[in-house]
Amino acid sequence: MATDAPPPEGGTDTSPAPSTADGPTTAQPTTAQPTTAQFVEVQESEEFGELRRTYRSFAFPLTIAFIAWYLLYVLLSNYAGGFMGTKLFGNINVALVLGLAQFATTFLIAWYYARHASRKLDPKADAIKSRMEADA
């Protein structure tokens, strides 16, 4: 995700110290933050580019496929009422089955993305993060 806001300057963590009902707690140790130059360097690195390509090669095709599947359902509902009203068994028709399949595919995609992220994206992102924190 691109933003116009620059990353935090190098230095220490400026977040407020946690407090309790009795008042502020003692000062917590601060952590060093990477500099803007370090963020830009990592963003331009081949490793970060590979992480972005891995994410995009998964997310974009799956997003397009799901949108097409959703639009197919909407178009069938609007223009193929006879087909959608076809009873499959009892009072269950094609429209109900396809509508429930929309929910099922949503959960399936969420599960599949979580699995993909934990196997392919998170290790790469953790390696980049660890290196940035070590260099700060």
Backbone as a ProteinNet text record, in pm:
[ID]
protein_1_A
[PRIMARY]
MATDAPPPEGGTDTSPAPSTADGPTTAQPTTAQPTTAQFVEVQESEEFGELRRTYRSFAFPLTIAFIAWYLLYVLLSNYAGGFMGTKLFGNINVALVLGLAQFATTFLIAWYYARHASRKLDPKADAIKSRMEADA
[TERTIARY]
84.4	0	89.2	68.5	148.4	86.1	170.9	123.2	215.2	162.6	243.8	320.4	279.3	345.5	479.5	584.9	714.7	719.7	807.5	821.4	882.8	873.5	927.8	1078.4	1125.9	1270.3	1336.2	1463.5	1537.5	1539.6	1557.8	1559.2	1492.4	1420.7	1356.4	1206.7	1143.1	998.5	938.3	848.7	789.2	647	604.2	468.9	459.3	340.1	326.4	343.4	395.4	413.8	277.6	262.2	133.5	102.6	-25.5	-64.7	-162.7	-176.6	-269.7	-370.5	-460.9	-561.3	-495.4	-376.9	-306.8	-224.9	-216.3	-137.9	-39.1	49	145.9	240.9	281.4	377.7	517.8	615.3	753.5	788.5	889.2	928.9	968.3	919.6	951.2	1075.1	1157.7	1271.7	1223.2	1295.5	1256.3	1330.5	1268.9	1331.3	1369.6	1478.4	1524.9	1436.5	1413.8	1334.1	1425.6	1400.7	1479.9	1459.2	1557.8	1549.1	1470.5	1437.3	1367.4	1451.6	1579.5	1668.8	1668.9	1664	1661	1530.1	1418	1290	1293.3	1344.9	1351.7	1443.7	1556.5	1650.2	1584.5	1510.1	1441.8	1332.8	1259	1152	1206	1324.8	1385.4	1463	1472.5	1550.3	1479	1559.2	1504.2	1418.6	1460	1386.6	1245.1	1233.4	1101.9	1018.6	1083.5	1013.9	958.9	1036.8	991.1	871.3	874.4	761.4	635.5	648.1	533	481.1	573.7	530.6	459.5	509.4	445.8	303.8	288.3	155.5	63.6	110.8	26.9	-10.9	81.8	51.3	-54.7	-74	-180.3	-308.9	-297.3	-415.9	-491.4	-421.7	-490.9	-573.2	-516.7	-598.8	-717.2	-695.4	-804.1	-914.2	-874.5	-971.9	-1053.3	-987.2	-1057.3	-1152.8	-1107.6	-1193.6	-1316.6	-1298.2	-1412.5	-1509.8	-1459.7	-1548.9	-1627.1	-1560.4	-1630.1	-1739.3	-1708.8	-1804.9	-1923.7	-1897.4	-2003.8	-2089.8	-2025.8	-2102.7	-2184.1	-2132.2	-2209.1	-2337.4	-2325.2	-2442.7	-2544.2	-2495.8	-2585.6	-2651.9	-2573.5	-2631.2	-2732.3	-2700.8	-2797.5	-2924.9	-2911.3	-3028.6	-3116.9	-3054.2	-3131.4	-3186.5	-3109	-3146.9	-3181.4	-3161.5	-3193.7	-3280.8	-3390.9	-3481.5	-3534.9	-3563.3	-3613.8	-3511.7	-3387.7	-3281.5	-3258.9	-3252.7	-3226	-3341.9	-3460.5	-3576.2	-3594.9	-3510.6	-3521.2	-3503.7	-3603.6	-3597.2	-3504.9	-3416.5	-3324.8	-3380.4	-3429	-3497.8	-3575.5	-3697.6	-3784.5	-3802.7	-3783.9	-3793.9	-3656.6	-3558.7	-3422.6	-3406.2	-3374.2	-3355.2	-3210.5	-3179.2	-3043.8	-2995.3	-3081.9	-3042.8	-2995.9	-3066.3	-3028.2	-2893	-2874.9	-2748.9	-2632.1	-2648.4	-2541.5	-2517.6	-2622.7	-2607.1	-2529.3	-2560.2	-2484.4	-2341.1	-2322.8	-2188	-2102.2	-2166.5	-2093	-2028.8	-2106.1	-2052.5	-1941.5	-1965.2	-1865.7	-1734.4	-1742.3	-1619	-1548.5	-1623.3	-1561.3	-1476.4	-1532.6	-1458.1	-1342.8	-1363.4	-1258.4	-1140.1	-1169.4	-1063.5	-988.8	-1060.8	-995.4	-902.2	-947.3	-864.6	-742.3	-764.9	-656.8	-553.2	-598.5	-504.4	-423.9	-488.3	-417.3	-309.5	-341.5	-244	-129.3	-163.9	-61.9	28.2	-30.8	46.9	141.6	92.9	179.2	292.4	271.6	375.6	472.6	422.4	506.7	536.5	439.4	459.3	522.7	470.7	517.5	666.1	719.6	863.5	949.4	911.2	986.4	972.8	850.5	827.7	899.2	898.4	968	1118.9	1173.7	1317.3	1352.7	1272.3	1296.1	1284.1	1179.7	1157.7	1272.9	1316.4	1426.4	1553.9	1582.5	1701.9	1692.3	1573.5	1556.7	1571.3	1514.4	1524	1667.4	1740.8	1879.4	1969.6	1936.5	2017.5	1986.3	1871.4	1828.4	1911.2
-116	0	122.6	213.6	334.8	443.9	529.2	640.8	759.1	878.6	998.2	1028.6	970.1	995.6	923.9	994.6	928.6	834.1	733.4	644.6	721.4	669.6	741.2	757.8	870.6	895.9	803	776.8	693.9	758.8	680.2	734.6	638.7	693.1	608.8	611.9	516.5	505.3	620.9	696.6	812.9	786.3	661.1	630.7	654.9	698.9	728.4	603.8	625.3	513.5	463.3	333.2	280.3	330.8	341.5	386.7	287.7	297.9	212.7	302	242.9	321.2	411.2	372.2	451.6	563.9	569.3	672.4	609.7	691.8	638.2	538.8	441.2	342.8	397.6	326.5	370.3	366.1	438.6	447.3	309.8	279.9	154.6	175.7	74	90.5	121.6	208.3	246.3	160.2	146.4	67.1	159.3	129.6	209.8	184.1	287.7	278.4	293.2	220.5	238.8	380	428.2	561.1	555.1	672.3	680.5	617.9	644.8	589.1	436	378.9	233.7	176.6	246.1	200.4	203.1	311.2	323.5	216.1	192.8	90	-47.7	-80	-210	-215.8	-105.8	-103.5	-126.4	-80.7	-95.8	-226.4	-305.1	-428.5	-537.4	-630.3	-744.1	-832.6	-846.8	-931	-877.7	-746.5	-686.1	-696.5	-679	-695.2	-835.5	-934.8	-1073.7	-1096	-1035.8	-1046.3	-986.6	-870.5	-807.3	-891.2	-946.9	-1031.6	-1156.4	-1215.3	-1334.3	-1301.7	-1188	-1146.6	-1119.7	-1040.7	-1002.8	-1121.9	-1215.1	-1330.4	-1419.8	-1406.7	-1480.9	-1397.5	-1275.4	-1194.5	-1148.5	-1100.9	-1046.2	-1150.6	-1265.1	-1363.2	-1413	-1434.2	-1482.4	-1377	-1252	-1142.9	-1133.7	-1139.6	-1131.9	-1250.5	-1368.8	-1487.1	-1474.4	-1423.9	-1411.7	-1305.7	-1194.5	-1089.9	-1142.7	-1218.4	-1277.1	-1373.6	-1455.7	-1550.8	-1476.2	-1366.6	-1287.6	-1222.1	-1163.5	-1099.2	-1201	-1321.5	-1426.8	-1453.9	-1462.7	-1485.5	-1371.8	-1247.6	-1132	-1131.8	-1156.2	-1157.1	-1270.2	-1387	-1497.7	-1464	-1399.8	-1362.5	-1263.8	-1171.8	-1070.1	-1118.5	-1197.2	-1228.5	-1374.1	-1460.7	-1602.3	-1650.9	-1579.3	-1612.5	-1753.9	-1799.6	-1935.7	-2038.8	-2019.3	-2112	-2105.9	-1984.8	-1969.4	-2024.3	-2022.7	-2073.6	-2223.8	-2290.3	-2434.7	-2504.7	-2583.8	-2656	-2776.5	-2788.9	-2901.9	-3016.6	-2984	-3081.4	-3002.8	-3047.3	-2976.5	-2831.7	-2740.2	-2597.4	-2534.5	-2614	-2565.4	-2548.3	-2423	-2397.4	-2359.1	-2339.9	-2308.5	-2178.4	-2078.3	-1949	-1963	-2041.2	-2060	-2132.2	-2234.7	-2308.9	-2220	-2144.2	-2055.1	-1941.5	-1891.7	-1788	-1838.1	-1957.8	-2016.1	-2048.1	-2082.4	-2108.4	-1981.6	-1865.1	-1738.5	-1728.2	-1759.9	-1757.1	-1861.2	-1979	-2086.2	-2047.2	-1988.9	-1951.3	-1836	-1746.3	-1638.1	-1696.2	-1788	-1849.5	-1935.6	-2003.1	-2084.3	-1997.3	-1884.6	-1794.2	-1737.9	-1700.8	-1648.8	-1753.9	-1876.3	-1984.6	-2007.3	-2009.8	-2034.2	-1922.3	-1797.2	-1685.6	-1695.5	-1727.8	-1740.6	-1848.2	-1958	-2065.5	-2020.4	-1954.6	-1903.8	-1802	-1710.8	-1607.6	-1668.7	-1764.6	-1823.9	-1906.1	-1961.1	-2043.5	-1963.9	-1863.2	-1796.3	-1650.8	-1577.3	-1434.2	-1402.5	-1462.1	-1429.2	-1457.4	-1570.1	-1591.3	-1484	-1444	-1339.7	-1205.6	-1173	-1045.9	-1044.3	-1155.1	-1162.2	-1146.2	-1203	-1189.2	-1043.2	-976.3	-834.8	-752.7	-778	-704	-726.1	-848.6	-878.6	-805.5	-806.1	-737.7	-587.4	-530.5	-386.1	-351.1	-432.7	-404.9	-421.2	-516.2	-538.4	-423.7	-364.8	-256.2	-121.1	-109.1	20.9	60.7
0	0	0	-91.5	-100.7	-15.1	38.6	118.3	94.9	114.5	100.8	227.9	338.7	466	469.4	510.1	518	636.5	629.9	745.1	861.1	982	1096.6	1084.4	1132.2	1132.6	1232.5	1213.1	1307.4	1444.1	1545.3	1680.4	1774.1	1867.9	1967.1	1950.9	2009.5	2006.5	2084.2	2020.6	2086.4	2132.8	2131.8	2176.2	2326.7	2374.1	2516.8	2601.6	2721.8	2814.6	2860.3	2879.8	2925.9	3065.7	3093.7	3226.6	3288.2	3418.7	3492.5	3560.6	3634.8	3707.1	3811.9	3861	3962.5	3900.5	3770	3703.4	3608.7	3551.4	3454.8	3519.7	3441.3	3490.3	3469.7	3518.2	3500.2	3352.9	3315.8	3175.6	3123	3005.8	2939.4	2852.6	2832.8	2743.1	2602.8	2535.1	2400.1	2299.2	2181.6	2076.2	1962.2	1897.4	1785.4	1664	1585.9	1464.5	1343.6	1236.9	1115.1	1059.3	989.6	929.8	799.8	748.5	621	510.5	512.7	410.5	415.4	534.9	547.5	492.3	518.1	463.2	310.5	254.4	108.9	51.5	115.6	69.8	66.8	172	176.7	70.8	53	-46.1	-186.3	-214.4	-346.5	-361.8	-255.4	-261.1	-341	-393.6	-468.5	-377.6	-252.9	-158.2	-134.7	-117.6	-97.7	-225.6	-340.7	-468.2	-484.3	-442.3	-448.7	-355.5	-237.8	-144.8	-207.6	-269.4	-334.7	-450.5	-531.6	-643.9	-594.1	-486.9	-430.5	-384.7	-319.3	-273.4	-392	-486.2	-600	-687.1	-705.3	-790	-727.2	-597.6	-530	-524.5	-476.2	-446.4	-571	-671.8	-788.1	-863.9	-901.8	-973.2	-890.7	-760.9	-677.1	-661.7	-651.7	-642.4	-770.7	-884.3	-1012.8	-1028	-990.7	-1001.1	-911.3	-789.6	-700.5	-749.8	-799.4	-851.5	-971	-1058.6	-1173.7	-1127.2	-1027	-971.2	-910.5	-837.9	-777.9	-886.5	-987.5	-1095	-1173.1	-1191.3	-1257	-1179.2	-1048.2	-963.2	-978.6	-976.3	-990	-1127.1	-1231.6	-1366.3	-1383.9	-1332.4	-1340.2	-1264.3	-1150.6	-1071.1	-1146	-1219.4	-1290.8	-1423.8	-1497.4	-1634.6	-1660	-1564.1	-1583.9	-1468	-1446.7	-1336.8	-1344.6	-1464.9	-1481.2	-1435.2	-1476.2	-1435.8	-1285.2	-1231.3	-1087.7	-1003.7	-1059.7	-987.2	-998.6	-1072.9	-1090.4	-955.7	-920.6	-792.5	-805.9	-709.2	-708.6	-625.8	-506.1	-420.9	-316.7	-291.4	-196.9	-238.9	-144.4	-174.7	-200.8	-225.5	-251.8	-402.2	-443.1	-585.3	-614.7	-741.4	-785.5	-721.7	-713.9	-657.4	-512.8	-434.1	-293.9	-283.7	-364.2	-360.4	-402.5	-511.4	-555.3	-455.8	-393.9	-292	-171.6	-126	-14.2	-55.5	-182.1	-231.9	-229.2	-241.9	-229.2	-90.9	11.8	148.1	165.1	113.6	127	59.1	-61	-129.6	-57.6	5.8	82.5	195.3	270.5	380.1	327.7	217.4	158.1	113.8	52.1	8.8	129.8	235.6	356.6	416.4	424	477.7	387.5	258.1	162.2	168.4	181.5	192.8	322.4	432.4	560.2	550.1	485.6	467.4	377.5	268.6	176.4	246.5	322	390.8	492.4	569.6	672.4	612.3	494.3	431.8	346	273.8	175.1	207.8	260.8	281.9	416.8	523.1	657.7	678.1	632.4	651.7	584.1	462.6	392.5	464.3	506.1	575.8	710.1	781.6	910.4	893.4	786	760.8	733.8	654	625.3	753.5	830.5	955.3	1053.4	1068.3	1161.1	1121.2	990.8	942.7	965.6	943.6	964.3	1110.9	1198.8	1343	1392.4	1333.4	1374.9	1329.1	1213.3	1158.7	1221.8	1288.3	1343.5	1463.4
[MASK]
++++++++++++++++++++++++++++++++++++++++++++++++++++++++++++++++++++++++++++++++++++++++++++++++++++++++++++++++++++++++++++++++++++++++

